[in-house]
Structures are given as C-alpha cells and as structure tokens.
Amino acid sequence: MGLDARVSPRSAAVGHSYATAPPAAASSFADDPSSSSFPPAEAPALAFSLHGSVARLVYVDDIIVGSNNFVTIKNVIEFMHSQFKIKDLGVLKFFLGIEVARTAAEIHIYVTSYRRLIGRLIYLTISRPDITYAVSVLSQFMDKPAQIHLHHAHRILRYLKGSIGQGLFFSASSSLQLKAYSDSDWATCPKTQRSVIGFCVFLGDSLVSWQFKKQATISRSSAEAEYQALAYTCCEIVWLITLLKDFNIQHK
C-alpha cells in the first residue's frame, strides 16, 4: 500500500501510543469491545472509539491508541494492561510498514517497505541487467508509491524467484574487442513524453556495461532520440577505452 500524507498543525497535537498484546487479547477487543468501553466504529480494520476523544486501532497483536490528551492515552493503556499483558512501545514511529515522523507543526507518514525493496532491486541490477529497465521505472515513484507500483515490484520478485542462478558470465577465452549496441523508445513516458534510451557494451562476448535512462529533454523525432542514445553510448565507450588503458589492456 502506498501512502504519503501530511496532517494539519492542529491535528499534529494528537498523541499516538503503540503497544503489542497477545493475539487472544486483541481478538477479545474485537469480539467484545464494549467490555472496555470502546464501541465499535463504523469503519473496518477493527477500529474502536471512546466518547469521541480516544481512538484505538487493533490489528492482530498490534494496538494504536490515539487522543489529543496524553493523560487519557496513559489511562487507556494502563486499563488494557490490567486486563491483559501488553508491552507499551511508546510514541508511534512505525506500524505495518508505515513510518511516522512528527514535529511540533505536523505529522508526516510514508511507506518505507517499498523504498527498501526498490533499493535492494537496484543493487541487484549490478548482476541482473534483465531487470534494469523495470527497476528504473519503479524507482521513479520512490517518494509517492501507489499500490500498483508495489504490485509490479512483487512481479519482479516472482520473476527472480523463477530464475535463480542466472547472472553474468565472463569467459576467460573471450576476445578484447569492444562492441556496443544502443536503442531508444521515442516519447515512451506517458507523463513527460520523454524518450528512454538504452545501451549495452560487450568486451568480447562478456557484457561489461549497460544502462537504461530517461532522456533529460524531449526529442522532437525518433531520429533525434536515436542520436541521443548514440551520444550516451559513445561517452561510455570512451570511458571504457580509458579504463582499459589504465589497466594496460589493448583492446582490438
């Protein structure tokens, strides 16, 4: 689930406390909320309220208590602790993959699990160029991911699970001739109309460099996009030639 939201300074005064309880305790709150003076709310997800001043959210064995009065929060937690053994984790900072950062003026909540996943996939592209394009597209939504982005990230994981063991192969008997290929997809971005360029460079039969990149400017034609792709490729070849010279390797 993607979530990136801010609340007003007035709402920022609301306090939240995070606690954990045994599953039996959490289920009893859901089955008989009236026993603890929490009538069930109309919204789903096991949310309960008390006289409009306290809100409690129960998810499995995790409980969030929110109110604009910290003393009330403390009293509710003490009451729950008298009924069941719970662990008070203090001010809410992390819940179900959502990180909560608060200041005196506002509360900022955002998803961290998507960012961690994409970061790991980016690292994996070092040895898996076949997922480079898909990961580069998903990485554009790090700030405001939506459910569809997480869905496609999970598709990449399923693909990787079905292709374990694949990677780059570097032959010891390969020639030292540099070969490069480039291509472009004109105006492929539906939001910016920018083109996407890609190139790969081989040293003999071994893939040594590759990249997928959205162009910085809009190309007026497919030919212009192709020339920009060639320019990126030539820059990469020049850098690789210089690198080979530093290692005293004469390419053919």
C-alpha positions in Angstrom: 0.0 0.0 0.0 1.3 3.4 -0.9 0.8 6.3 1.5 2.4 9.7 1.7 0.3 12.3 3.7 0.6 15.3 6.0 -1.9 16.5 8.6 -2.6 20.0 9.7 -0.7 21.6 12.7 -3.9 21.4 14.7 -4.1 17.6 14.2 -0.4 17.3 15.0 -1.3 17.8 18.6 -2.9 14.4 18.7 -0.8 11.8 20.5 -0.4 8.2 19.5 1.0 5.3 21.5 2.0 1.9 20.1 1.6 -1.3 22.1 1.6 -5.0 21.4 -0.6 -7.7 23.1 -1.1 -11.4 22.7 -3.4 -12.4 19.8 -6.1 -13.6 22.3 -6.2 -10.1 23.9 -6.5 -8.4 20.5 -9.3 -10.7 19.4 -11.2 -10.2 22.6 -11.2 -6.4 22.0 -12.6 -7.1 18.5 -15.2 -9.6 19.8 -16.4 -7.7 22.8 -15.2 -4.0 22.6 -18.0 -2.9 24.9 -16.2 -4.6 27.8 -13.6 -1.9 27.7 -16.0 1.0 26.9 -14.9 1.0 23.2 -18.0 0.9 21.0 -17.1 -0.4 17.5 -16.6 2.2 14.8 -18.4 2.0 11.5 -15.1 1.9 9.6 -13.5 -1.6 9.2 -10.0 -2.7 10.3 -11.1 -3.3 13.9 -11.2 0.4 14.9 -12.9 1.5 18.1 -13.6 4.9 19.7 -14.3 6.1 23.2 -16.6 9.2 23.7 -15.0 10.7 20.6 -11.8 11.6 22.4 -9.8 8.3 22.1 -9.3 6.1 19.1 -7.9 2.6 19.2 -6.8 0.5 16.3 -6.3 -3.2 16.7 -4.5 -5.2 14.0 -3.7 -8.8 15.0 -1.5 -8.2 18.1 -0.6 -4.6 17.4 -2.6 -1.8 19.0 -2.6 2.0 18.4 -4.2 4.4 20.9 -4.7 8.0 19.8 -6.0 11.0 21.6 -5.5 14.8 22.0 -4.8 14.1 25.7 -1.7 12.2 26.6 -3.0 11.5 30.1 -6.1 9.8 28.6 -3.8 7.6 26.4 -1.8 6.6 29.5 -5.0 5.7 31.4 -6.3 3.6 28.5 -3.0 1.7 28.2 -3.0 1.1 32.0 -6.5 -0.2 31.8 -5.7 -2.6 28.9 -2.6 -3.7 30.8 -4.8 -4.6 33.8 -6.9 -6.9 31.5 -4.0 -8.4 29.5 -0.3 -8.4 29.5 0.8 -5.8 26.9 4.0 -4.0 26.0 4.0 -0.3 25.6 6.3 0.7 22.8 5.9 4.4 23.4 5.1 7.1 20.8 4.1 5.7 17.4 7.0 5.6 15.0 6.4 2.6 12.8 3.3 0.5 12.0 2.6 -2.1 9.3 5.4 -0.8 7.0 4.4 2.8 7.6 6.9 5.2 9.2 5.6 8.1 11.2 7.7 11.3 11.6 6.4 14.1 13.8 7.3 17.6 14.5 5.7 20.4 16.5 3.9 21.6 13.4 2.9 18.4 11.6 2.9 14.6 11.3 4.4 13.0 8.2 3.6 9.4 7.4 5.2 7.4 4.5 5.9 3.9 3.4 9.4 2.6 3.9 9.0 -1.1 2.8 8.7 0.0 -0.9 11.8 2.1 -0.7 13.8 -0.7 0.9 12.6 -3.2 -1.7 13.5 -0.9 -4.7 16.8 -0.1 -3.1 17.7 -3.8 -3.0 16.5 -4.4 -6.5 18.7 -1.5 -7.7 21.6 -3.2 -6.0 20.7 -6.5 -7.7 20.8 -4.9 -11.2 24.6 -5.0 -10.9 24.5 -8.7 -11.9 21.0 -8.8 -13.4 20.7 -6.5 -16.3 17.4 -8.2 -17.4 15.5 -6.3 -14.6 17.3 -3.0 -15.0 14.6 -1.3 -17.1 11.7 -2.4 -14.9 13.5 -1.4 -11.7 14.5 2.0 -13.2 10.8 2.7 -13.9 9.7 1.7 -10.4 12.4 3.8 -8.8 10.8 6.9 -10.2 8.0 6.5 -7.7 10.1 6.3 -4.5 8.5 9.4 -3.0 4.8 8.5 -3.6 4.4 4.9 -4.4 0.9 3.5 -5.1 -0.5 0.0 -4.8 0.2 -0.6 -8.5 3.9 0.1 -8.1 4.2 -2.4 -5.2 2.3 -4.9 -7.3 4.8 -4.7 -10.1 7.7 -4.8 -7.7 6.3 -8.1 -6.4 6.1 -9.3 -10.0 9.9 -8.7 -10.3 10.4 -10.7 -7.2 8.4 -13.6 -8.6 10.4 -13.4 -11.8 13.7 -13.5 -9.9 12.4 -16.5 -7.8 11.8 -18.4 -11.1 15.3 -17.5 -12.5 17.6 -18.1 -9.5 21.1 -18.8 -10.6 21.2 -16.5 -13.6 23.8 -13.8 -13.8 26.7 -12.5 -15.8 29.3 -14.8 -17.4 32.8 -13.7 -18.2 34.7 -16.0 -20.4 38.5 -16.4 -20.0 39.0 -17.0 -23.7 36.9 -14.1 -24.9 38.5 -11.5 -27.2 39.2 -8.0 -26.1 37.1 -6.2 -28.8 34.6 -3.6 -27.6 31.2 -3.9 -29.1 28.3 -1.6 -28.3 24.6 -1.6 -29.1 22.1 1.2 -28.4 18.4 1.9 -28.9 15.7 4.4 -27.9 12.0 4.3 -27.3 10.7 7.7 -28.6 8.3 9.6 -26.3 7.6 6.5 -24.2 7.0 8.3 -20.9 3.2 9.0 -20.8 3.6 11.9 -18.3 6.6 13.8 -19.7 6.7 12.5 -23.3 10.5 11.9 -22.9 12.2 9.1 -24.6 14.0 6.3 -22.9 17.4 5.3 -24.2 19.4 2.1 -23.6 22.8 0.7 -24.4 24.9 -2.3 -23.7 28.7 -2.7 -24.2 30.5 -6.0 -24.6 34.1 -6.8 -24.2 34.4 -9.7 -26.5 31.4 -11.9 -25.5 31.1 -10.5 -22.0 28.7 -7.8 -21.0 30.6 -5.1 -19.1 28.3 -2.1 -19.2 24.6 -1.3 -19.7 22.2 1.4 -18.9 18.5 2.4 -19.3 17.9 6.2 -18.9 15.1 8.6 -19.4 16.3 11.5 -21.6 16.7 14.9 -19.9 14.9 16.7 -22.7 12.0 15.9 -25.1 13.1 14.7 -28.5 11.2 16.1 -31.5 11.6 13.0 -33.5 12.6 9.3 -33.2 15.8 10.1 -35.1 16.8 12.7 -32.6 16.1 10.2 -29.8 18.4 7.7 -31.6 21.2 10.2 -31.9 21.0 11.0 -28.2 21.2 7.3 -27.5 24.3 7.0 -29.6 25.8 10.0 -27.8 25.4 8.3 -24.5 26.8 5.1 -25.9 29.9 6.9 -27.3 30.6 8.5 -24.0 30.5 5.1 -22.3 32.9 3.6 -24.9 35.4 6.5 -24.5 35.3 5.9 -20.7 35.8 2.2 -21.1 38.7 2.7 -23.5 40.4 5.0 -21.0 39.8 2.4 -18.2 41.3 -0.4 -20.3 44.4 1.8 -21.0 44.8 2.4 -17.2 45.0 -1.4 -16.8 47.5 -1.7 -19.8 44.9 -3.7 -21.8 45.0 -3.1 -25.5 41.5 -3.6 -26.9 41.0 -4.6 -30.5 
